[in-house]
Each structure stands twice: as C-alpha cells, then as structure tokens.
Amino acid sequence: MEFPRKQFFTKTDLAKYQNTWSGLPNIVSLGAQKNFSEFAKRIGTKWGKSNLEFNDVWFKRLVAKAIIFRETEKIVSAADWYEGGYRANIVTYTISKLVKEAQNIDMVIDLDKVWKSQTISSDFREVLSITGELAQKVITSPPEGIRNYSEWAKKPLCWQRLDELELPKHNSFFRIIKGKELAEEEAKEGKANYLLDSTLNDELEVVKLGCEFWRAARNWAKEHGFLTPREISVLEVCAAMPLKIPSSKQCNIALSALKKLQDEGFLTK
C-alpha cells in the first residue's frame, strides 16, 4: 500500500523517459539496453558537472514524464487511427515531437502541472492523439529500400522526417505548455532548496556525532596520517564543540574527511 506497484519503474524505463524528452526517439527505438547505455553516458556527464540538478524538482518532473509516457501508451492503443504494432516507437516519437514543438517557440511541456494532478488533462490527451497519428504515418512510411518499420524508427532520418512536419496547433496545445524561463526559474529554486537542505543536513550530522566522536576521528587520522592539514584543522574545530562551532563549509569538509577515514578502516560508534 505504501509503494504501489503501478508507480514503480526501472532504470531502463527512466532512460526511456529521459532520452525521449531529450529528442532521441531513434535512440530509444534501439531497445532498452542500447538506450540505457546512451543515457548513462549523458547522465554521467551531467552528474560529474554538478549533482545539484538532481533534486526534488528533477524527481517530480521525472515522475510527470513517466505519467505522460504511460498515458500515451494507452492513448495509442485505443486510438481509431492506430493500425497495430510499433506502439513503442510511436509513443517515444510522439512525445519527442511534442517536446520539440514546444521548444521551437521557447516553451516547455508543463510537467509541474502533471505532477500536481498526477494525471494528464483532456487537452493533453487530444494533443497526444493528434501527434501520435502523425508519428505513425512517418514510422510506417519509410523510404524506398527499407521494409522493416522497426529498423526505420532506429534511424536519425526517421526522427528528422517527423521533426520537419508541421504539427497542427489547436488551443489545446497551448494549454499544456508554459514559458521556458518560468520553468528554468522553478528549476533554479529547486537547486537552491536542495543546496540549503544538504547544508543543513551536514550541520546536523556533525553536531549529532558529537565532540568526543570527532576527537577520536582526529586522533585516529593523526595516528595513521590519512588526512591533509586542512582536514585535520577542521576536525579540530569539530572536536572543540561547543566552544567552537564549525561553519557550513567546515561541516562539509569534516564529513568528506570522515568518509576517507571510514574507507581506511576507522570505525564509527
């Protein structure tokens, strides 16, 4: 009851959602493992630059993408225009096309609205159906010499063909998007909140461990010579609590130093 199975998704699902949103439906069409490999490269680079992006806002928008993806699968299956087969290709191409259409006018799909409602609106369903029919036409109309639709969907040219087609934009389309600047501002706020939460958690953890613990860590570090002079000086401050109170930055250094000591065999209480 606490963790409903219907809300569960795997790492390969995550890669499918993210690469679809990144405008890579042809990569998604390569299959779960190849798509995940491509996703891993991209996410690794982003994480290496800064993990602040991966916060509550990122998570909520990821869940919104999962909701949209799963609802699109249902819409395609039930559509009058659906000819059967290639649903996975149609779904990823459909969503990528919508995302790109919004980007072309400096807008984004309103993922925050989807998160709040935990479903998609009737406007969204209408737009997905219209786009899905267009995606199916492209996928099932490969150039001469290609007979396998699945193989055609794996090619960048297939995505280029759909990308170049004009999508009819009814009022419903403009009701499911919002300004790119607003979305980015909300994302920045999410990063700031994440950084604040992380800082507070570090400070609480340092205080919670107590001065005696930090004295033991300092002594062990000096005895074994694993830390830098700067790290030792920070542990000295932590060991002097409450006469001295470590700053936020010092708390972060102290916990990083503690991780080093634990990796070398220092046992916490």
QUISUL-V135152 format. One record per pair of residues at least 12 apart in sequence whose C-alpha atoms are under 8 Angstrom apart, sorted by the first residue. I is the first residue (numbers start at 0). J is the second residue. Records with the same first field share a line. If there is no record, write none. Layout:
I: J  J
This chain:
10: 35
11: 31  32  34  35
12: 31
13: 61  65
14: 34  35  38  39
15: 27  31  34  35
16: 61  64  65  68
17: 38  61  64
18: 34  38
19: 91  92  94  95
20: 94  95  98
21: 95
22: 95  96  98  99
23: 95  158
24: 88  91  92  95  152  153  158
25: 92  152  153  154  155  157  158
26: 153
27: 88  91  153
28: 87  88  91  149  152  153
29: 153
51: 190  193  194
52: 186  190
53: 190
54: 189  190  193
55: 189  193
56: 185  186  189
57: 186
59: 111  114
60: 110  111  114
62: 114
63: 110  111  113  114  117
64: 110
66: 113  117  118  119
67: 118  119
68: 90  91  94
70: 119
71: 90  124  127
72: 86  87  90
74: 124  127  128
75: 89  90  128  131
78: 128
80: 132
81: 132  135
85: 148  149
88: 138  149  152
89: 131  134  135  138
90: 131
92: 131  134  158  161
93: 127  130  131  133  134
94: 127
96: 130  161  162
97: 127  130
99: 162
100: 166
101: 176
102: 179
105: 178  179
106: 176  177  178  179
107: 176  177  178  179  182
108: 175  176  177
109: 175  176  177
122: 171  172  174  175
123: 171  172  175
125: 171
126: 171  172
130: 166
133: 161
134: 161
137: 157  160  161
138: 151  152  157
141: 157
198: 247  251
199: 247
201: 247  250  251  254
202: 246  247  250  251
205: 237  250  253  254
209: 237  238  240
210: 237  238  239  240  241
211: 238
212: 238  267  268
213: 234  235  237  238
214: 234  235  237  238
216: 234  257  260  265
217: 231  234  235  238
219: 265
220: 260
225: 259  260
226: 256  259
230: 252  253  256
233: 245  249  252  253
234: 253
237: 253
